[in-house]
Amino acid sequence: MSRTDEVPSLWSGLDRKAMAVAEFTVRQQRKRLSTWVVLLVGIAAMGVLTMFYIDSMTRDYEAVDNDGDSYDWDMDGYPNGQERLYGTDLLDADSHPGLLSPPIPPDDASVWVNEDDFDWDALNEGSVGYDDNGDCNVEERTDSQKDRNGNGIPCDIQLDLNRYSGTYLISTDGNVDEDPDDEAYALEAIHRSFVLAIGKLGVVFLIGIFVPLFMATGLIRQEMTSGTMHFMLAKPIARGEVFLYRILGFLAIAWTYVTLLIVLLAIVTGLAGPSEGVFRFADLGVWLSVWLAALLAVMVYSMLFCMLGVLWKHGMVLALPIAAWELGMILTTLGAPDAAILRFSVIGWAMNIVDAGAALAWSDTPLLIQMGMWGGGNGPLEGAEALDIFASTPGLNLSALATVVISSLVMLGQAAACWLLGSTLFKGKEIE
């Protein structure tokens, strides 16, 4: 037989062995009640959280008059904002726009609620927001009062980006964008908060760690203790290959499950979230990063927990402290995403991928957070504090794309290390 004939034969043999072990694993897992219980519990948990999200998206948020422009202090029928606009006295009932020539009819008070919204176009383009309703540029204010931030531009908001923290320092001339649209902000901030929260804590962490914990820990150990491993090793196949092919069979189920779950979440949030169109396509980049992080996390945890199962027949006992460690690490990412200790975890690298994807898809999130926390100078707007918790800058001091690439390579390295160690342990174990 020629050398060219040997190569296809070798690879076809490997393929047959891989497919046989992986297919056996899939059938075995599919027939177990515990598999369906774990998967259905995950779906139920995500479903409950999604119902809370839908409720928040359909709720009416009270429009708050932050600057008092809708009030009528002198009871003459004209809101304060309208009187400021036309230069009449807010405290004199005999001075109002109706006495001007031609007379101006009174506005409904609702016109002067949320009338001085954040000027997002100006903020995103030039990092400067301008007075929308004219209450900064009134005659009784001096030129120095109209330029309190000293940048030479009257009645504006100066935003200075801190490159290290990713936050903005806000300095305003006063009476500028001080009455934002509370409902529009709350819907957008809550939507982004939910996508990040369920993506990070729900899919990547909870699903990513607990599905392998309950389904992958015994992939090798159960076959060793039951004696069925003898049948797998009856034909010439290395134990390291059995270890790998068992994991591949598990991943065929777990990755399909995670993918379908993320697709469903993306569809629901894309349709229910605030959008000018029918669907929020801007979120797809975030969901794609969640998907990649979740697949890699499931792979690493499955290799790790299966290795622990080979190490000791009570591998679950060894896996639980690791799960607790990873829980502490993901909580650390919410407050200190650049902490050095996160390099010694799986979830820290996975969160880098999600944060980098969010930075690419929602580049204005730091600005959204800062404007919401400022709230027009009247305290945080609804949703701002939640977004501030779940939105983090990538932990590596690199570009978002480089962060995704490096974090993915590190997680692939972690999976390979667990496989090599697990294979080595498996080779030295006696099968009962």
C-alpha positions in Angstrom: 0.0 0.0 0.0 1.4 3.4 -0.9 1.9 6.2 1.6 -0.9 8.2 -0.1 -3.3 5.4 0.7 -2.2 5.1 4.3 -3.1 8.7 5.3 -6.8 8.6 4.3 -7.0 5.2 6.1 -5.5 6.6 9.3 -7.8 9.6 9.3 -10.9 7.5 8.5 -10.0 5.2 11.4 -9.8 8.1 13.7 -13.1 9.5 12.4 -14.8 6.2 13.0 -13.6 6.0 16.5 -14.4 9.6 17.3 -17.9 9.3 15.8 -18.6 6.1 17.6 -17.6 7.3 21.1 -19.2 10.8 20.5 -22.5 9.3 19.2 -22.6 6.8 22.1 -22.2 9.7 24.5 -25.0 11.7 22.9 -27.4 8.8 23.0 -26.4 8.1 26.5 -26.9 11.6 27.7 -30.2 12.0 25.8 -31.7 9.0 27.5 -30.9 10.1 31.0 -33.6 11.9 33.0 -31.0 14.0 34.8 -29.9 15.5 31.4 -33.4 16.8 30.7 -33.9 18.0 34.3 -30.7 20.1 34.1 -31.6 21.6 30.7 -35.2 22.3 31.6 -34.2 24.0 34.9 -31.9 26.2 32.9 -34.7 27.2 30.5 -37.1 27.8 33.3 -34.6 30.1 35.1 -34.0 32.1 31.9 -37.7 32.2 31.3 -38.5 33.7 34.7 -35.8 36.4 34.3 -37.1 37.2 30.9 -40.6 37.7 32.2 -39.3 40.3 34.6 -37.6 42.0 31.7 -40.8 42.0 29.5 -42.7 43.5 32.5 -40.1 46.3 32.8 -40.3 47.0 29.0 -44.1 47.3 29.1 -44.3 49.4 32.2 -45.1 53.1 32.1 -42.4 55.2 33.7 -43.5 58.5 35.3 -42.3 61.6 33.5 -40.6 63.7 36.2 -40.4 67.5 35.9 -36.8 67.9 37.1 -36.6 71.7 36.5 -40.0 72.9 37.4 -40.9 74.3 34.0 -44.3 72.8 34.0 -45.3 74.5 37.3 -47.3 77.8 37.3 -46.0 79.7 40.3 -48.2 82.8 39.7 -51.3 80.9 38.8 -51.8 82.8 35.6 -52.4 79.7 33.4 -48.9 79.9 31.8 -46.2 77.3 32.7 -43.0 78.7 34.1 -41.0 77.4 31.1 -43.3 79.3 28.7 -42.9 82.5 30.7 -39.1 82.1 30.8 -39.2 81.6 27.0 -41.0 84.9 26.4 -39.4 86.9 29.2 -42.4 87.5 31.4 -42.4 87.5 35.2 -42.9 84.0 36.7 -44.2 85.5 40.0 -46.6 88.1 38.6 -50.0 87.0 37.5 -50.4 90.2 35.5 -47.3 89.4 33.4 -47.7 86.6 31.0 -47.3 85.9 27.2 -51.0 86.4 26.7 -50.5 90.2 27.1 -47.9 90.3 24.3 -48.8 91.4 20.8 -49.9 89.2 19.3 -51.1 87.3 22.4 -49.6 83.9 23.0 -52.0 81.1 24.1 -50.9 79.1 27.1 -49.2 75.7 26.7 -50.4 72.6 28.3 -48.2 71.8 31.4 -47.2 68.5 29.8 -45.3 70.3 27.1 -42.8 71.5 29.7 -42.0 68.1 31.1 -39.0 66.3 29.5 -38.6 69.3 27.3 -34.9 69.8 27.9 -33.8 66.2 27.1 -30.2 65.1 26.6 -28.9 66.3 23.3 -27.5 62.9 22.3 -26.5 63.9 18.8 -24.4 66.8 20.1 -23.0 64.6 22.9 -22.0 61.8 20.6 -20.5 64.0 17.9 -18.8 66.7 19.8 -19.0 65.7 23.5 -21.0 68.9 24.2 -24.7 69.2 24.9 -26.6 72.4 24.3 -29.5 74.2 26.0 -32.7 73.0 24.3 -35.4 75.2 25.8 -33.7 78.5 26.4 -33.9 78.7 30.1 -30.1 79.0 30.4 -29.9 81.9 27.9 -32.3 84.2 29.7 -31.6 87.9 30.0 -31.3 87.9 33.8 -28.2 85.6 33.7 -24.9 87.3 33.1 -22.4 86.2 30.5 -20.2 84.6 33.2 -23.2 82.6 34.5 -23.9 81.4 31.0 -20.4 80.1 30.7 -19.7 78.6 34.2 -17.5 75.8 32.8 -15.3 78.4 31.2 -14.9 76.8 27.8 -16.0 79.9 25.9 -19.3 78.3 24.8 -22.4 79.7 26.5 -25.1 77.3 27.8 -23.5 74.0 27.1 -22.3 70.9 28.8 -18.6 70.0 28.7 -17.7 66.3 28.8 -14.1 65.2 29.4 -13.4 61.5 28.9 -11.0 59.8 31.3 -9.3 57.3 29.1 -8.2 55.1 32.0 -11.6 54.7 33.7 -13.8 55.2 30.6 -15.9 57.7 32.5 -16.8 61.3 31.8 -16.3 64.4 33.9 -19.4 66.6 33.4 -19.2 70.4 33.8 -22.4 72.4 32.9 -23.2 76.0 32.5 -26.5 75.4 34.4 -30.0 74.9 33.2 -28.8 72.8 30.3 -30.3 69.4 29.6 -31.6 69.3 33.2 -35.0 67.8 32.4 -34.3 64.6 30.4 -36.9 62.1 29.1 -37.1 59.8 32.0 -39.0 57.0 30.3 -36.8 56.9 27.2 -33.7 56.7 29.3 -35.1 54.1 31.7 -36.2 51.8 28.9 -32.8 52.0 27.2 -30.7 51.6 30.4 -32.9 48.7 31.7 -32.7 47.0 28.4 -28.9 47.1 28.2 -28.7 46.1 31.9 -30.8 43.0 31.3 -28.9 41.9 28.2 -25.6 42.2 30.0 -26.9 40.7 33.3 -28.5 37.6 31.7 -25.7 37.3 29.2 -23.0 37.4 31.9 -24.6 35.9 35.0 -27.3 33.8 33.4 -25.9 32.3 30.2 -22.1 32.4 30.5 -21.9 31.7 34.2 -24.9 29.8 35.4 -25.5 27.8 32.3 -21.8 27.7 31.4 -20.7 26.2 34.7 -23.7 24.2 36.0 -24.5 22.2 32.9 -20.9 20.8 32.7 -20.9 20.4 36.5 -23.9 18.0 36.5 -23.4 16.4 33.1 -19.7 16.3 32.4 -18.2 15.4 35.8 -19.1 11.7 35.4 -18.5 11.3 31.7 -15.5 9.1 32.4 -15.9 8.2 36.1 -19.4 6.6 35.7 -18.2 4.4 32.9 -15.1 3.4 35.0 -17.2 2.4 38.0 -19.9 0.7 36.1 -17.5 -1.4 34.0 -18.8 -0.2 30.6 -15.5 1.5 29.9 -14.0 -1.9 29.1 -16.2 -2.0 26.0 -14.9 1.4 24.8 -11.3 0.3 25.2 -11.9 -3.2 23.7 -10.8 -1.8 20.3 -7.4 -0.1 19.8 -8.1 3.4 21.0 -6.0 5.5 23.3 -7.5 6.6 26.6 -6.7 10.2 25.8 -8.9 9.9 22.7 -11.7 8.4 24.7 -11.5 11.4 27.1 -11.6 13.8 24.2 -14.4 12.1 22.2 -16.6 11.8 25.3 -16.2 15.5 25.8 -17.0 16.2 22.1 -20.2 14.1 22.5 -21.2 16.2 25.5 -20.4 19.5 23.7 -22.6 18.4 20.8 -25.5 18.6 23.2 -24.4 21.5 25.4 -23.3 23.8 22.6 -26.6 23.2 20.7 -28.5 23.9 23.9 -26.6 27.2 24.6 -26.9 28.4 21.0 -30.7 27.8 20.9 -31.1 29.5 24.3 -29.1 32.6 23.2 -31.1 32.8 19.9 -34.4 32.8 21.9 -33.1 35.5 24.3 -31.9 37.6 21.4 -35.2 37.4 19.6 -37.2 38.3 22.7 -35.1 41.2 23.7 -34.7 42.4 20.1 -38.5 42.6 19.7 -39.3 43.8 23.2 -36.5 46.3 23.6 -36.8 50.0 22.8 -36.2 50.6 19.1 -37.2 52.9 16.2 -37.9 49.8 14.1 -39.4 46.3 14.7 -36.1 44.7 15.9 -33.0 45.9 17.7 -30.2 44.8 15.4 -27.7 46.8 17.3 -27.7 44.2 20.1 -26.6 41.3 17.9 -22.9 42.1 18.4 -23.4 41.7 22.2 -25.3 38.4 21.8 -22.5 37.2 19.5 -19.9 37.9 22.2 -22.1 36.2 24.8 -22.4 33.1 22.5 -18.7 32.9 22.0 -17.9 33.3 25.7 -20.5 30.7 26.6 -19.3 28.1 24.2 -15.7 28.5 25.4 -16.7 28.5 29.1 -18.7 25.3 28.6 -15.8 23.7 26.9 -13.3 24.6 29.6 -15.5 23.7 32.5 -16.5 20.4 30.9 -12.8 19.5 30.4 -12.0 20.6 34.0 -14.9 18.8 35.7 -14.4 15.6 33.7 -10.7 15.7 34.7 -11.8 16.0 38.4 -14.1 13.1 37.9 -11.2 11.0 36.7 -9.0 12.2 39.6 -11.5 11.0 42.3 -14.8 9.1 42.2 -16.3 12.0 44.2 -15.3 14.6 41.6 -18.4 16.7 42.3 -17.0 17.4 45.7 -13.8 18.8 44.1 -15.8 20.7 41.5 -18.0 22.7 44.0 -15.2 24.8 45.5 -14.1 25.7 42.0 -17.7 26.7 41.2 -17.7 28.9 44.3 -14.3 30.4 43.3 -15.7 31.2 39.8 -18.8 32.9 41.4 -16.5 35.1 43.4 -14.5 35.9 40.2 -17.6 37.0 38.2 -18.7 39.2 41.1 -15.2 40.7 41.0 -15.6 41.5 37.3 -18.6 43.7 38.0 -16.6 46.0 40.2 -13.0 45.5 39.2 -12.8 44.0 35.7 -9.1 44.7 35.5 -8.1 43.0 38.8 -5.1 40.8 38.3 -6.7 37.9 40.3 -9.2 37.4 37.4 -6.3 36.0 35.3 -6.5 32.9 37.5 -10.1 32.0 36.6 -12.1 30.9 33.6 -15.0 33.3 34.0 -12.7 36.3 34.1 -11.5 35.6 30.5 -15.0 34.9 29.4 -16.2 38.2 30.8 -13.5 40.0 28.8 -15.1 38.7 25.7 -18.6 39.9 26.6 -17.4 43.3 27.7 -15.3 43.7 24.5 -18.4 42.8 22.4 -20.5 45.2 24.3 -17.9 48.0 23.8 -18.0 47.4 20.1 -21.8 47.2 19.8 -22.6 49.9 22.3 -19.8 52.4 22.2 -21.9 55.1 23.9 -22.6 53.1 27.1 -20.0 55.0 29.3 -21.7 58.3 28.2 -25.2 56.8 28.8 -24.1 55.8 32.3 -22.6 59.1 33.2 -25.5 61.2 31.9 -27.9 58.9 33.8 -26.0 59.1 37.0 -25.9 62.9 36.7 -29.6 62.9 35.8 -29.6 66.6 34.8 -28.2 67.5 38.1 -31.1 66.0 40.0 -29.8 62.5 41.0 -29.6 59.2 39.1 -32.3 58.4 36.5 -34.0 55.0 36.7 -31.9 52.3 35.2 -28.6 54.2 35.5 -27.3 52.5 38.6 -28.1 49.0 37.2 -26.3 49.7 34.0 -23.4 51.0 35.9 -23.1 47.7 37.7 -23.4 45.3 34.8 -21.5 47.4 32.1 -17.8 47.1 32.5 -14.8 48.0 30.4 -12.7 45.1 29.1 -10.2 44.0 31.7 -7.2 44.1 29.3 -5.6 47.3 28.2 -6.1 46.4 24.6 -8.5 47.2 21.8 -11.9 45.3 22.0 -11.0 43.1 19.0 -7.6 42.2 20.5 -9.2 41.4 23.8 -11.6 39.0 22.2 -8.8 37.2 20.3 -6.4 36.9 23.3 -9.2 35.9 25.7 -10.4 33.2 23.3 -6.8 31.8 22.9 -6.3 31.7 26.7 -9.5 29.8 27.2 -8.6 27.3 24.4 -5.3 26.9 26.2 -7.1 26.2 29.5 -9.2 23.6 27.8 -6.2 21.9 26.3 -4.4 21.9 29.6 -7.3 20.2 31.4 -7.6 17.6 28.6 -3.9 16.8 28.7 -4.0 16.5 32.5 -7.2 14.5 32.5 -5.8 12.1 29.8 -2.7 11.6 31.8 -4.7 10.8 35.0 -7.0 8.5 33.0 -4.0 6.5 31.7 -2.9 5.7 35.2 -6.3 4.7 36.5 -7.5 1.1 37.0 -10.9 0.4 35.6 -13.1 -1.5 37.9 
